[in-house]
Amino acid sequence: MIAELRRTSTTVIPAEVTSMKIWVFGDAAVMRSEHQPVHGKVLHVTRLFERHNHHWQIAFGQQTWAK
């Protein structure tokens, strides 16, 4: 994907984050956010993080377009 963006000189505009909440449970955390792209539907993002060797890493992630 990155090579194609470079080849076509396409600029990607990230969707605006309209809300975000994070719950921390010891060495695990859940993030829930909503993003509003310039065009299109709201994007719901859920990510599960775990702390491993003093660094937070994504263990699971899911993105869903709102209806």
N, C-alpha and C positions, 0 to 999 in steps of 0.2 A: 504494500500500500504506500509506504513512504517513497519508494522508487517511482511509482506512478505519479504521486503528487509532485515530486521534483521534476519529472519528465514533462509534465503538463503545466508547470509553474502555478499550481493551484494553492491558494491560501486557505487554510482551515480556520474558521472562526468558532472557538469553543462556545458551547451553550452557556448562558448565564445561569449561575446557581441562584435559585430563588428561595430555597430553604435547605437547611442541613441540621441534623441532630446526631450526636454520637453518645452511645452508652458504653461505659467501660466496666468490665467485670474482671478485675485482676489483670491477667496477662492476655485477655481477649477484649475485643471491642467490636461493636456493630455500628456502622454508619448508614444513615438513611438520608438521601437528598433528592431534591427535585431540581431539574434544569429546564430552562425555557430556551429552545433554539430560536434563531432569527426567523426561521420558517418551520412550521410543523408543530407537532404535538409535544406536550410536556413529557419529559423523560424522567422516570423514577429509577433511582440507582440505590442498590443495597450492597454493602460490602462487609465482610467479616475479616477482621485483622487479628493476628496473634503476635505476641512479642516473643521473638526468638533471638537469643544472644544479644539482648539489649536493643534490638531493632524491630520496628513494627513491619510486618509483612502481610500482604493480602492472602488470605487462605481461601476465600470464595468471593465471587462478585456476580451480580446479576443486574441487567438493565432491562426495563420494560417501558414501552411507549404507552402513555395514557390514552384512553378512548375518547 
